[in-house]
């Protein structure tokens, strides 16, 4: 019902601001940053200074590039055509299927490449972290993730960075497998060594019996041929606290939200049983795809069932924005301009959920809502 009211207002040209409800603050209006024709995007990041980058995984749309920069209202291949050429030959030297992109506080852009087009098994050498220097727009580091952490069922999803710990900092990555165990992967950025953590732990797995309702219908795998089946996705959203001591994460197919000390994840002498004993369940929550964090300690999530953006503060969730254009809020990114940016990519309208019929209606959109706080940038020595 509320979507119908919003849609009528939008068609009439009325500004859309949802009314305040009991226990919720007055909601903020949602702004369109850019219409995104062509392939469906997933990730977005807003670098310090305002440059905006988006990525496009190989999910069947045949995107012309895996990573792009938004300039003058359109997205352009970044950093160059060579890194974005399609194909799985020499996968360490170019992007294979990029799921996430995150800017750090040291003027670098980190690209998380699944190496797994169409959710297939990752190609050898394809699953990797790639660092691009934003001053020169050149690749400065590639960390290939090996089979000890990237399983045949692994789908690398999102990543957070803490450059204050260790010699060169750490990356924390979610494995959002749809075929096998979820988990967390911790990468020592100085050495490139990685650890797979809490693989298959209940906190990294879909909730038993989970079936979300999107636009009033159960979201299920509905192939062109064959019976419907549950769509179950493991660890997906990830966020980090402003002091770097706590990592937050959730499965996409879940109504729960977890926290774990990062010090335990980083220490190779600590086993998974010890880590599991320190996991906190912060649920319940609306099911979400990505998470984001701000420098005031708030956590943000999209509610893909209801088309809203929510904030976790002082131990509870509040809806901060509702809008009929929030059609599957995927990745969220906090800019240093005090706005929360996010992609709305109509993911649930893909053919695999509708008996082979593509119900998506491009253009997709990059949206934003004002939050009044900046990003978490854990960088030794401060920002550049």
Phi, psi and omega in degrees: 000313183296326176297323180296319178297314180297318183295318178298319179295320181294317181294331179277357179082017181275140174297140186254113172221116183292145178290155175291147177236169182303127178083356179244148175284169171301136185274155182267147174291151179262132179250146174273121176275316181199143166277142187236087178288166177091221185290157180281125177274162169240294189270153173216146170217145176248112183284154172308128185103343170107354177295139184243132181234144178228155178230160187224105179285163178276086181247014178114351180273354182051060181296144181290341175207157182272330183226135179218160174249135177279116179222130176055038174086359178223162185258131182240143181307139182219142357278340179198174182292326183298317179292337186259004181294143183280156179126158182250008173284140181049057189294339179286344186264354178206169181285139178257301177205101188271128182256333187209151177217132185220129175272140177259187181269006180250025177064038176236151174250124180257129182249124179260109182259119179293332187065017189227077178300136177062025180067020174287175175299138180302136177288149181301126180083358184272331180281118190196163168252131180238127179256131178242127177285121185284347176282320182256347185059038180239145174293127182243350182199138172228124178245107178278131181265127189274176183291349176289336178243331178259104182279166176301338180262359187290140168229102180297133188242301184215166190211147172228155186234144170228105183269003180271341185262147176068195183285320183228008180097176182225151171244143177239126188235141173264143172254109184258046182308142171256001185235343186212204185288141167280179180169179176243144177238128181248127183243124171281110187289337179287313184264338186083358179289145183229151177235136172265128188238148177039044180295122180079002177298147181307330180289340180261002186248159176300150174295137176302132178072017185288127172216107180282159175248118180239125186051038174084000183239144176297133178272110182226156166295122176229084182291163178301325177235133178111169184277152174298154178211158179299143173257108189238119185239133184278205187312125186228284183293147181211144178208162182226147181285158182300336177266000178075006185272343185230133174252133177252146180201162177204152169282150177295321181265067185199154172247027179234165191210129192234158176226145180213145178293131180291331181300324179289322180297323184284334189276112181295344179279349180267129181270169184295328179297320178293317177300314182301326181291343182253006177284134176250130174274114182260008181290178003277164178210163172292145178295140184219162174268270181276166171236163172212165182227155173236172186282002173261002177092007178276150175244142181239147178212148170275145172255100187283345175287324188243001178065048180227167171246134185235154180236135176259114181214139179054036173084008180217159180263139175228142176279124181252345180202138173227142183192138179294346178278351179279076182261091186065084173291117186264267182267143179239145179214132179268125176268161179281008173267004179084016179245147173260118181260147178202150176272142172241105194242009175056034185307320186287353179264006179297157184303327183295344178260359188220046174056034177089359180264127180276112181261003179293149181231084177300156010280150167284175185221148166257120184243168175208156175222142183281131179239343176077013178227162181259180182281164171273118180233094184272094186228126179296130178084004178088177182285154180291000000 
